Amino acid sequence: MNLIEIKEGKVSLLVPNPKDYEKNGKFDPSWAPVFYNPRMKLNRDISVLIVSVIKPKSIIDALSASGIRGLRYYIEVGGVEKLILNDKNPLATELIRKNIEKNKVEAQITTRDANSLLYEVKAEFVDIDPFGSPSPFILSSINSVINKGYVAFTATDLSALECSSKSSARRKYDLICDKLSFSKEAGIRGLIAKVIRESAILEKAAYPVFSFYFDYYYRVVFRVESGAKKADNLLSKQGYYYECPKCGLREASEYLEKKKCPKCGIDMKKYGPAWLGTLWEKDFVEKMRDKLNDFSYLDNYFTINKLLDIIIKESKYDNPYYRIDILSSYLKRNIPKREYIIKCLGSASVTHFDYRGIKSDKGMDEVNECIKKLTS
Ligand SMILES: C[S@@+](CC[C@H](N)C(=O)[O-])C[C@H]1O[C@@H](n2cnc3c(N)ncnc32)[C@H](O)[C@@H]1O
């Protein structure tokens, strides 16, 4: 394998030379013998920030590829006493060995199936960064994390989670769903609910502490605590979202039902089981915001700063976002500017999920009144 050296964060990394794997002048990271995707740098940058808040002594990077995540946590956060870098692909672990030597990192390298490994070893922070869906690794990673430790999942199978593909939504996440106007948020809530259910099997409670959507993926972080009662309590906060495809009226309920819109009388769309609670733990996000100053060297520093700003604002509202463009079209009105709607509603904010959306604790009627007022 012909390698090139790149720099990401404070790590010098050897990766396969993309030029060798181009097809018709194009390159996809999955065509190389070992996977490295520069488009996921923001995901890794934010993960470094998250790990700096958690300060784990032990980390398992279960699907490590080049080793980049574990290496970055070790070097950029520090204090890691036990680091396991695992990948089932022997070419990946061969490359990880080169990369840990190059960066003078002490780590255990394993060439194992992640699931069997995660049933044998424990850590304070477990990172699951798969191709597509994290579902096959949820139970084992929750098993592997110690009490009050953390686990982070990346999901790139948004077509399942947003319910563009109903059959894979059902297969991977037990979702009975339609695509809703706030599908980006519904998707992350569907993923969280799945993790909560899998944790409950092990009598553990997985509290979502930080989540975000970016580009083509979700990243969700949980603190995992032992206790059947705690798990039951989280299970009771899942439910189903309903939305009228004609007027946008929405409801949330604990149960899966065939609901008709009380205004239009037609079948409402549905999505669930979804997590109905908060997506962000206030303390955790504030710590991230404080810690960010230590990472001003990151290329994505300003993007992360902006993302955290928006998340801090939107985290006040647990209701899914409203799409102003869609509600305006139902009302046959022009689309008012988001800032004007936010001002009109008084308690509302932008959302990082969608630049056309707003979050608010106000009902749809009040949002509609504002749209009418601003376009009259
Ligand atoms: C998306 S890549 C990981 C990317 C890496 N975390 C990063 O940030 O660059 C997924 C990796 O998981 C590995 N993998 C897939 N299934 C696995 C399994 N069951 N056990 C262990 N490794 C697996 C693949 O070989 C691949 O290297």
The ligand as a Tripos MOL2 file, in Angstrom:
@<TRIPOS>MOLECULE
LIG
   27    29     1     0     0
SMALL
NO_CHARGES

@<TRIPOS>ATOM
      1 C1        -16.0990    4.1490    8.7740 C.3       1 LIG1
      2 S1        -14.6750    3.1880    9.0590 S.3       1 LIG1
      3 C2        -13.9790    3.8850   10.5170 C.3       1 LIG1
      4 C3        -13.4030    5.2390   10.3070 C.3       1 LIG1
      5 C4        -12.5660    5.7660   11.4310 C.3       1 LIG1
      6 N1        -13.2050    5.6120   12.7150 N.3       1 LIG1
      7 C5        -12.2260    7.2200   11.1690 C.2       1 LIG1
      8 O1        -12.6590    8.1230   11.9240 O.co2     1 LIG1
      9 O2        -11.5210    7.4650   10.1610 O.co2     1 LIG1
     10 C6        -15.3120    1.6820    9.6400 C.3       1 LIG1
     11 C7        -14.2260    0.6330    9.9330 C.3       1 LIG1
     12 O3        -14.8580   -0.4500   10.6100 O.3       1 LIG1
     13 C8        -14.2470   -1.6510   10.2220 C.3       1 LIG1
     14 N2        -15.2110   -2.7100   10.5220 N.ar      1 LIG1
     15 C9        -16.4100   -2.9500    9.9110 C.ar      1 LIG1
     16 N3        -17.0690   -3.9510   10.5270 N.ar      1 LIG1
     17 C10       -16.2810   -4.3380   11.5750 C.ar      1 LIG1
     18 C11       -16.4350   -5.3070   12.6020 C.ar      1 LIG1
     19 N4        -17.5160   -6.0750   12.6650 N.pl3     1 LIG1
     20 N5        -15.4470   -5.4120   13.5090 N.ar      1 LIG1
     21 C12       -14.3400   -4.6430   13.4530 C.ar      1 LIG1
     22 N6        -14.1310   -3.7220   12.4760 N.ar      1 LIG1
     23 C13       -15.0960   -3.5720   11.5660 C.ar      1 LIG1
     24 C14       -13.9100   -1.4700    8.7540 C.3       1 LIG1
     25 O4        -12.8340   -2.3010    8.3860 O.3       1 LIG1
     26 C15       -13.5530    0.0400    8.7270 C.3       1 LIG1
     27 O5        -12.1630    0.2190    8.8270 O.3       1 LIG1
@<TRIPOS>BOND
     1     1     2 1
     2     2     3 1
     3     2    10 1
     4     3     4 1
     5     4     5 1
     6     5     6 1
     7     5     7 1
     8     7     8 2
     9     7     9 1
    10    10    11 1
    11    11    12 1
    12    11    26 1
    13    12    13 1
    14    13    14 1
    15    13    24 1
    16    14    15 ar
    17    14    23 ar
    18    15    16 ar
    19    16    17 ar
    20    17    18 ar
    21    17    23 ar
    22    18    19 1
    23    18    20 ar
    24    20    21 ar
    25    21    22 ar
    26    22    23 ar
    27    24    25 1
    28    24    26 1
    29    26    27 1
@<TRIPOS>SUBSTRUCTURE
     1 LIG1         1 GROUP 0 **** ****
